[in-house]
Amino acid sequence: MHDEDDLWAGLGDELDKDLAEVTAVEEELVPEALEALFAGKSRVATAPGSEDGDKDVVEAAGGEGDGGDNEDPAEESGHVVETASFESLGVCKWLRSSMAGLGIEAPTPVQVATLPAALAGSDVIGSAPTGSGKTLAFALPILDALSRDLYGIFALVLTPTRELAMQIAEQFQVVGKPLGVRVTTVIGGLDMMTQARELASKPHVVIATPGRMADHVLSSGNVSLHKVKFLVLDEADRLLEPSFSTALSTIMDAVPGREQRQTLLFSATLTPTITDLMDNVLVDARVTQEYVFLPAKVKEVYMVHLLRQLAPQSAMVFVAKCWTAELLYEMLLLLGFRAVTLHASMTQPRRLAALGKFRARTADILVATDVAARGLDIPTVDLVVNFDICRNPADYVHRIGRTARAGRAGLALSLISQYDVKLIKRIEATTAIQLSEREVDEDAALMNINRVSTAMREAKLMLMRRNFQAVDDARKNAAYRSSSARARDAKSKNKNKSKSKDTGKGKSRAKGKDKGAPKRRRSHGSGSKSVSRKRKKHK
């Protein structure tokens, strides 16, 4: 299956312009979140119904650091913050004494912003530059909790580089010395057998690079991470790059699910991946994320069954191709659903009409490609169905972000066949969230298989009569040619610029060629030597 995004890689600007005409595009981060991030404060999004075990999630940012020393928290990049102490933030007495012995008297802005929530058991995303006290922002909550329940392996800290891992381990050992904390560093370049023995002894805290940690998880039966209470991603902007995705997926399979652990994520920069993840974490407190495992041949049958069973106020069904969007739309109409569709092959008036019906709730279901994954803010959407699983985890984040708007709850349901397992594992690794499986009665789901199959055949015939595929292919080819022409024009301009810079050099080289180069004399090599030897012998 090929995502439409792969084909439209060079046409993002055009699609964004089209969508801007359809609806106002929301900001990647809402203004309140931006204020919270850059003013060094924190914001808590509480899930409705805490009896279900949902956690609060905090996003916070710290100020500039000058190299690692704790700064005066009263000043931060021009922003005045309320004076705080470690005691007022909730840090326990023995940790305060340990830090005082090290000369650490006052918390930094990132610690002020994140410690209260982290100590209370919330998941945290913190953004602060290197040297601003990030390590203590996650080390203190871990050591505080560890002192009340001393066992191993209690915490796993992942970081992208060996040097940073050793630095973090040193700080854990120094601050946690009164507790007798045992710390193990698992990084590349060191003996794996020695590391395996250290992991088997169940240290309290493991500081690791993802690649080496994944190697131990896969190769050693002595490594058990199923009791980990804290998972930390430091320098998360780098850890969430594609190069770490396989290792992270392996590790995520080995640690407990989100409900059984506390996740602390810190990043020096706010990359698009981090902002996507922040959107996901903030939404996650209100969105139930589930999957249904099913045979690929009956995916449409299961989808219809679930839509009838769940009876959502408004639902969005996401697919990968324009053809699939149009096909499911026609099928749903034939089955009596009030549906509309939105994809790149539609004319602008048809797009506007479809969105108008969906907003006015004269249509309950919107079948769409990922052109609708961003920018649409329709508060009544309480169900998102991922009919086709997206290849890019960031697209998944944006898709499920269409539900649970304006403080409401929502359900994100992914329909997974045998071909989608790797894609879902990649999404789980990137978002640090494990989807839970929804059990579906197979007999009930397949009860209407004949009716759904008939509707699918009729829908296909309708699209064939309209010559939909050929029209869509022509649109794609035209867009591709337009994109290629722009790329050639840009390349030509760059060449012309480089030629104008090298005009003088080019002329001098041309003159040298006119004079001609001296011809090389041919060498007979070893053959000439053998001939001379023969002549000597003959004499």
Steps between C-alpha positions, in 0.01 A plus 500: 500500500636837405409809699371793297759706687779313321364611163427854612832558675583806292150644499444583866487873439222466243291278726546735794383790281192301398415408856542859612212586269288224650550572868715702732809301590567473870841571653731201561506602865212694647595844640462379858753223436746739340467733797553213738806379312682827458400670826644222712164404647307177485159397380307196615237325289289276726316205357130489580431229748822436690349182638590337167867536584574774248794721586555870485746618241724802539693687236757745628807692398804632677711804436846544366785343692859607528666164507341281763499697822163570653402856425289746689144395412379857542639587156452309179566647157329822594203326664452543873395181677386453852784419743485135600699256711545127475294466816209700356513283186452185709853354496553274803737590782778250433528614137510864608782418740688308232477792258594753765819300559574538131438874508165486320274735694231625260311338211536611138197609296456162332505334843246751633276427203517119502584370849157546664324307226771233470509447877120465494526218246409685180655439161717798404633655181765762578681727256819664620851553361802296600645614832169618648459226760300250295673197652390586854152574368457128434755356745336650811153349438660162428716503815208627709276212389785248520564585866145382580520179296860391456534236229647453154462561215302804615582759233626494142655817357562510124736750341648524148874515585742301715656811650167638616405161647817494712441858612142421609615188683756704693235747616270219613781343702604827663152622596375151589802405708316522837251245366769265375355513150649253253535636147602310186603656171413298189671653197685389189876454501505306827492126565147360462562206733603730783192714438278192492628391842438848639144502360438154645589637845199737462644848555256769610560731202615412148639775276522378142531583134211344303707278269696322773196472728300341218786255438481384861121469490519282189803289590485452875240310698623665819381852412157570645342842458142403586516670842641832382311788666674790322586533132706809412583623150772763526590700188176366359526704183788274398361176646185539289693515173441208260845352567392403853149378413578126484691500829231708673232261375687206654536680832137615506388139459702408809389774743157523666217688332429866562256427782764311700790742455580871515651657189729804517613651171750785467628675191733791434315601182137500391520304176181419304519146636502627858209737441311214337575285802385775736174518308471124539575495872259783573229331294586160644354594838158520333530259206465125537735346242411147392547261211302215349697214345317359199549328163575752224227357270217591739625838623198684351261255668657558842498877448127503424431281804699730730335815365158350572606365840670817626243740346723810528372857487751574226773274364800549272630203302857545371630318192818511292366558147241714325355186337444336841341816640254524210430126508421485873291816472281350226476169688388672822233694310367176352483351851294791631769703680505879480853540364715751313857480373802730473808434287734664251309391187191698597417838355503796734120546503452133583750525785321801645164329472627184671652690790189713534282190535738341751522814713123544493460133594283421203772240439633283785806346333786666311718263296828679426863471403767671709418836344239517779735384776612857572306819533148370555354596838160335539424456873224241448740237358511223760637217284801478267540179299836426339380280214847515342792522742727795419872446441601820674435498879458879492197454271349261754538767767323755285225256408405415858527869586175553305308352794492598869470866409385774739545283809287211372593132508559297185593161357771432241456157346756346262401209275808280477555211263796267481673752274486788749677361805836667430333836437315486831817405688676799347215728612510357852877547520484860382207607716611297805143367527377143463161457337257265674309234307123526462330162498239462224254213469598345167158346435325832565750689283457263204121478525453760224789388280279432198329838520831686541663301217211584269526869588876491431445346155238760412728781624788372285275488194392858564861618515587306185208655311620843606852405391615619843839327499603643163393850604690468827811369322486791257481745789800335667702500179422866437599588854819293467592672172438839657715409799776362275495815287543715810787281616670527158458877500654525845788274395557703186513824697756350739715387206487843339609659826795263537600558135502876544726463804744277313514700171859612552620153588319351204668736253850421629434127476380542142816683400711220644314246287563698178873468538468129514646262753825312438447142391603226737759251382378146505665268744546134409513408869612153593486392135798722404703364791443141396607578141827657618573198718453267204740706288773481767465124521523471121830686497 
